[in-house]
Amino acid sequence: MEFHENRARRPFIGFVLLWKFWKAWYRQHQSRKALDRMSDSQLKDVGLNRDDYR
C-alpha cells in the first residue's frame, strides 16, 4: 500500500468544524455588540428594532 492510500482522508475535520462554529459565533457576537451600541433611531434607519436581533 502506498502512503497516500493508507492515510486518513480528513484527519482534522473535528478541528475544522470547531473552528467554523467558533468563527460563526464570534461574527454573530460582534454584530450583536454593534447593534446594542446603536440608538433606537439608528436601528429604525436600518429597519430593525431591539426585538428583531435578540
Biopython code that builds the backbone (N, CA, C, O; Angstrom):
import numpy as np
from Bio.PDB.StructureBuilder import StructureBuilder

atoms = [
    (1, "MET", "N", (0.835, -1.184, 0.000)),
    (1, "MET", "CA", (0.000, 0.000, 0.000)),
    (1, "MET", "C", (0.880, 1.248, 0.000)),
    (1, "MET", "O", (1.863, 1.337, 0.735)),
    (2, "GLU", "N", (0.514, 2.174, -0.814)),
    (2, "GLU", "CA", (1.245, 3.427, -0.882)),
    (2, "GLU", "C", (0.841, 4.340, 0.276)),
    (2, "GLU", "O", (-0.181, 4.121, 0.926)),
    (3, "PHE", "N", (1.650, 5.355, 0.519)),
    (3, "PHE", "CA", (1.387, 6.280, 1.625)),
    (3, "PHE", "C", (0.047, 6.983, 1.467)),
    (3, "PHE", "O", (-0.717, 7.075, 2.428)),
    (4, "HIS", "N", (-0.251, 7.479, 0.274)),
    (4, "HIS", "CA", (-1.490, 8.240, 0.077)),
    (4, "HIS", "C", (-2.733, 7.351, 0.184)),
    (4, "HIS", "O", (-3.829, 7.866, 0.407)),
    (5, "GLU", "N", (-2.594, 6.053, 0.035)),
    (5, "GLU", "CA", (-3.728, 5.146, 0.167)),
    (5, "GLU", "C", (-4.022, 4.795, 1.618)),
    (5, "GLU", "O", (-5.151, 4.438, 1.954)),
    (6, "ASN", "N", (-3.022, 4.894, 2.476)),
    (6, "ASN", "CA", (-3.135, 4.428, 3.842)),
    (6, "ASN", "C", (-3.471, 5.536, 4.844)),
    (6, "ASN", "O", (-3.860, 5.245, 5.975)),
    (7, "ARG", "N", (-3.330, 6.768, 4.452)),
    (7, "ARG", "CA", (-3.548, 7.863, 5.409)),
    (7, "ARG", "C", (-5.034, 8.242, 5.496)),
    (7, "ARG", "O", (-5.827, 7.947, 4.602)),
    (8, "ALA", "N", (-5.367, 8.886, 6.573)),
    (8, "ALA", "CA", (-6.747, 9.320, 6.771)),
    (8, "ALA", "C", (-7.083, 10.424, 5.777)),
    (8, "ALA", "O", (-6.239, 11.262, 5.461)),
    (9, "ARG", "N", (-8.303, 10.422, 5.293)),
    (9, "ARG", "CA", (-8.688, 11.426, 4.304)),
    (9, "ARG", "C", (-8.867, 12.811, 4.933)),
    (9, "ARG", "O", (-8.439, 13.813, 4.359)),
    (10, "ARG", "N", (-9.486, 12.867, 6.086)),
    (10, "ARG", "CA", (-9.757, 14.156, 6.727)),
    (10, "ARG", "C", (-9.414, 14.046, 8.210)),
    (10, "ARG", "O", (-10.312, 13.953, 9.046)),
    (11, "PRO", "N", (-8.141, 14.055, 8.540)),
    (11, "PRO", "CA", (-7.764, 13.807, 9.940)),
    (11, "PRO", "C", (-8.150, 14.928, 10.900)),
    (11, "PRO", "O", (-8.320, 14.683, 12.094)),
    (12, "PHE", "N", (-8.290, 16.140, 10.404)),
    (12, "PHE", "CA", (-8.550, 17.276, 11.296)),
    (12, "PHE", "C", (-9.939, 17.854, 11.121)),
    (12, "PHE", "O", (-10.162, 19.026, 11.425)),
    (13, "ILE", "N", (-10.883, 17.048, 10.632)),
    (13, "ILE", "CA", (-12.232, 17.570, 10.365)),
    (13, "ILE", "C", (-12.890, 18.085, 11.636)),
    (13, "ILE", "O", (-13.647, 19.054, 11.590)),
    (14, "GLY", "N", (-12.614, 17.453, 12.765)),
    (14, "GLY", "CA", (-13.186, 17.923, 14.027)),
    (14, "GLY", "C", (-12.715, 19.322, 14.366)),
    (14, "GLY", "O", (-13.504, 20.159, 14.806)),
    (15, "PHE", "N", (-11.417, 19.581, 14.161)),
    (15, "PHE", "CA", (-10.880, 20.914, 14.428)),
    (15, "PHE", "C", (-11.435, 21.935, 13.448)),
    (15, "PHE", "O", (-11.701, 23.078, 13.821)),
    (16, "VAL", "N", (-11.607, 21.533, 12.216)),
    (16, "VAL", "CA", (-12.163, 22.440, 11.196)),
    (16, "VAL", "C", (-13.596, 22.811, 11.551)),
    (16, "VAL", "O", (-13.977, 23.978, 11.465)),
    (17, "LEU", "N", (-14.385, 21.828, 11.948)),
    (17, "LEU", "CA", (-15.771, 22.102, 12.310)),
    (17, "LEU", "C", (-15.863, 22.996, 13.549)),
    (17, "LEU", "O", (-16.695, 23.901, 13.609)),
    (18, "LEU", "N", (-15.009, 22.736, 14.528)),
    (18, "LEU", "CA", (-14.983, 23.597, 15.713)),
    (18, "LEU", "C", (-14.598, 25.023, 15.345)),
    (18, "LEU", "O", (-15.200, 25.979, 15.834)),
    (19, "TRP", "N", (-13.606, 25.165, 14.491)),
    (19, "TRP", "CA", (-13.163, 26.497, 14.062)),
    (19, "TRP", "C", (-14.290, 27.218, 13.337)),
    (19, "TRP", "O", (-14.519, 28.399, 13.599)),
    (20, "LYS", "N", (-15.000, 26.551, 12.438)),
    (20, "LYS", "CA", (-16.100, 27.187, 11.709)),
    (20, "LYS", "C", (-17.227, 27.597, 12.655)),
    (20, "LYS", "O", (-17.798, 28.678, 12.512)),
    (21, "PHE", "N", (-17.544, 26.737, 13.615)),
    (21, "PHE", "CA", (-18.578, 27.063, 14.591)),
    (21, "PHE", "C", (-18.177, 28.278, 15.408)),
    (21, "PHE", "O", (-18.986, 29.183, 15.610)),
    (22, "TRP", "N", (-16.931, 28.309, 15.883)),
    (22, "TRP", "CA", (-16.460, 29.437, 16.687)),
    (22, "TRP", "C", (-16.467, 30.722, 15.869)),
    (22, "TRP", "O", (-16.867, 31.775, 16.366)),
    (23, "LYS", "N", (-16.027, 30.640, 14.621)),
    (23, "LYS", "CA", (-15.972, 31.828, 13.762)),
    (23, "LYS", "C", (-17.371, 32.389, 13.513)),
    (23, "LYS", "O", (-17.560, 33.605, 13.541)),
    (24, "ALA", "N", (-18.349, 31.523, 13.270)),
    (24, "ALA", "CA", (-19.727, 31.976, 13.054)),
    (24, "ALA", "C", (-20.287, 32.597, 14.327)),
    (24, "ALA", "O", (-20.956, 33.629, 14.280)),
    (25, "TRP", "N", (-20.009, 31.956, 15.479)),
    (25, "TRP", "CA", (-20.484, 32.501, 16.740)),
    (25, "TRP", "C", (-19.851, 33.860, 17.009)),
    (25, "TRP", "O", (-20.541, 34.779, 17.450)),
    (26, "TYR", "N", (-18.562, 34.005, 16.755)),
    (26, "TYR", "CA", (-17.859, 35.255, 17.024)),
    (26, "TYR", "C", (-18.398, 36.383, 16.144)),
    (26, "TYR", "O", (-18.573, 37.508, 16.612)),
    (27, "ARG", "N", (-18.657, 36.084, 14.882)),
    (27, "ARG", "CA", (-19.227, 37.110, 13.992)),
    (27, "ARG", "C", (-20.602, 37.550, 14.473)),
    (27, "ARG", "O", (-20.914, 38.740, 14.448)),
    (28, "GLN", "N", (-21.420, 36.612, 14.904)),
    (28, "GLN", "CA", (-22.740, 36.952, 15.418)),
    (28, "GLN", "C", (-22.619, 37.778, 16.696)),
    (28, "GLN", "O", (-23.370, 38.732, 16.898)),
    (29, "HIS", "N", (-21.684, 37.414, 17.542)),
    (29, "HIS", "CA", (-21.451, 38.149, 18.793)),
    (29, "HIS", "C", (-21.031, 39.593, 18.498)),
    (29, "HIS", "O", (-21.520, 40.527, 19.133)),
    (30, "GLN", "N", (-20.133, 39.768, 17.543)),
    (30, "GLN", "CA", (-19.681, 41.109, 17.174)),
    (30, "GLN", "C", (-20.827, 41.934, 16.591)),
    (30, "GLN", "O", (-20.942, 43.126, 16.878)),
    (31, "SER", "N", (-21.664, 41.313, 15.782)),
    (31, "SER", "CA", (-22.801, 42.025, 15.195)),
    (31, "SER", "C", (-23.781, 42.469, 16.272)),
    (31, "SER", "O", (-24.281, 43.594, 16.240)),
    (32, "ARG", "N", (-24.052, 41.588, 17.217)),
    (32, "ARG", "CA", (-24.969, 41.955, 18.305)),
    (32, "ARG", "C", (-24.404, 43.072, 19.158)),
    (32, "ARG", "O", (-25.149, 43.950, 19.594)),
    (33, "LYS", "N", (-23.101, 43.058, 19.404)),
    (33, "LYS", "CA", (-22.490, 44.141, 20.171)),
    (33, "LYS", "C", (-22.638, 45.466, 19.435)),
    (33, "LYS", "O", (-22.938, 46.491, 20.048)),
    (34, "ALA", "N", (-22.428, 45.448, 18.128)),
    (34, "ALA", "CA", (-22.565, 46.672, 17.341)),
    (34, "ALA", "C", (-24.007, 47.173, 17.353)),
    (34, "ALA", "O", (-24.248, 48.374, 17.470)),
    (35, "LEU", "N", (-24.963, 46.256, 17.232)),
    (35, "LEU", "CA", (-26.370, 46.651, 17.260)),
    (35, "LEU", "C", (-26.782, 47.156, 18.636)),
    (35, "LEU", "O", (-27.616, 48.056, 18.737)),
    (36, "ASP", "N", (-26.215, 46.594, 19.689)),
    (36, "ASP", "CA", (-26.530, 47.057, 21.048)),
    (36, "ASP", "C", (-26.045, 48.486, 21.284)),
    (36, "ASP", "O", (-26.647, 49.231, 22.057)),
    (37, "ARG", "N", (-24.968, 48.861, 20.623)),
    (37, "ARG", "CA", (-24.431, 50.216, 20.789)),
    (37, "ARG", "C", (-25.225, 51.269, 20.022)),
    (37, "ARG", "O", (-25.086, 52.466, 20.275)),
    (38, "MET", "N", (-26.058, 50.819, 19.085)),
    (38, "MET", "CA", (-26.831, 51.759, 18.275)),
    (38, "MET", "C", (-28.055, 52.238, 19.049)),
    (38, "MET", "O", (-28.621, 51.510, 19.864)),
    (39, "SER", "N", (-28.452, 53.486, 18.772)),
    (39, "SER", "CA", (-29.654, 54.028, 19.409)),
    (39, "SER", "C", (-30.893, 53.494, 18.683)),
    (39, "SER", "O", (-30.797, 52.899, 17.610)),
    (40, "ASP", "N", (-32.044, 53.721, 19.290)),
    (40, "ASP", "CA", (-33.296, 53.256, 18.683)),
    (40, "ASP", "C", (-33.550, 53.916, 17.336)),
    (40, "ASP", "O", (-34.065, 53.277, 16.419)),
    (41, "SER", "N", (-33.198, 55.174, 17.214)),
    (41, "SER", "CA", (-33.416, 55.859, 15.931)),
    (41, "SER", "C", (-32.464, 55.322, 14.853)),
    (41, "SER", "O", (-32.846, 55.228, 13.687)),
    (42, "GLN", "N", (-31.235, 54.972, 15.233)),
    (42, "GLN", "CA", (-30.305, 54.380, 14.264)),
    (42, "GLN", "C", (-30.789, 53.010, 13.825)),
    (42, "GLN", "O", (-30.688, 52.658, 12.649)),
    (43, "LEU", "N", (-31.314, 52.238, 14.763)),
    (43, "LEU", "CA", (-31.850, 50.925, 14.406)),
    (43, "LEU", "C", (-33.046, 51.066, 13.469)),
    (43, "LEU", "O", (-33.220, 50.266, 12.549)),
    (44, "LYS", "N", (-33.874, 52.093, 13.711)),
    (44, "LYS", "CA", (-35.031, 52.322, 12.848)),
    (44, "LYS", "C", (-34.572, 52.684, 11.435)),
    (44, "LYS", "O", (-35.202, 52.277, 10.459)),
    (45, "ASP", "N", (-33.484, 53.442, 11.318)),
    (45, "ASP", "CA", (-32.945, 53.786, 10.000)),
    (45, "ASP", "C", (-32.508, 52.538, 9.230)),
    (45, "ASP", "O", (-32.637, 52.478, 8.007)),
    (46, "VAL", "N", (-32.002, 51.569, 9.939)),
    (46, "VAL", "CA", (-31.556, 50.324, 9.314)),
    (46, "VAL", "C", (-32.737, 49.403, 9.040)),
    (46, "VAL", "O", (-32.633, 48.489, 8.222)),
    (47, "GLY", "N", (-33.846, 49.632, 9.706)),
    (47, "GLY", "CA", (-35.030, 48.815, 9.506)),
    (47, "GLY", "C", (-35.185, 47.729, 10.554)),
    (47, "GLY", "O", (-35.835, 46.712, 10.310)),
    (48, "LEU", "N", (-34.586, 47.942, 11.724)),
    (48, "LEU", "CA", (-34.657, 46.972, 12.822)),
    (48, "LEU", "C", (-35.196, 47.625, 14.071)),
    (48, "LEU", "O", (-35.241, 48.850, 14.180)),
    (49, "ASN", "N", (-35.601, 46.802, 15.005)),
    (49, "ASN", "CA", (-35.837, 47.274, 16.354)),
    (49, "ASN", "C", (-35.131, 46.289, 17.299)),
    (49, "ASN", "O", (-34.577, 45.290, 16.840)),
    (50, "ARG", "N", (-35.144, 46.550, 18.563)),
    (50, "ARG", "CA", (-34.374, 45.740, 19.512)),
    (50, "ARG", "C", (-34.841, 44.276, 19.560)),
    (50, "ARG", "O", (-34.039, 43.376, 19.810)),
    (51, "ASP", "N", (-36.118, 44.048, 19.324)),
    (51, "ASP", "CA", (-36.641, 42.680, 19.378)),
    (51, "ASP", "C", (-36.254, 41.845, 18.161)),
    (51, "ASP", "O", (-36.316, 40.617, 18.225)),
    (52, "ASP", "N", (-35.858, 42.471, 17.060)),
    (52, "ASP", "CA", (-35.553, 41.733, 15.842)),
    (52, "ASP", "C", (-34.271, 40.920, 15.946)),
    (52, "ASP", "O", (-34.201, 39.843, 15.354)),
    (53, "TYR", "N", (-33.283, 41.369, 16.648)),
    (53, "TYR", "CA", (-31.992, 40.675, 16.660)),
    (53, "TYR", "C", (-31.695, 39.964, 17.969)),
    (53, "TYR", "O", (-30.603, 39.418, 18.128)),
    (54, "ARG", "N", (-32.601, 39.955, 18.881)),
    (54, "ARG", "CA", (-32.351, 39.253, 20.133)),
    (54, "ARG", "C", (-32.970, 37.918, 20.171)),
    (54, "ARG", "O", (-32.844, 37.207, 21.167)),
]
sb = StructureBuilder()
sb.init_structure("model")
sb.init_model(0)
sb.init_chain("A")
sb.init_seg("    ")
for serial, (resi, resn, name, xyz) in enumerate(atoms, 1):
    if name == "N":
        sb.init_residue(resn, " ", resi, " ")
    sb.init_atom(name, np.array(xyz, "f"), 0.0, 1.0, " ", f" {name:<3s}", serial, name[0])
structure = sb.get_structure()
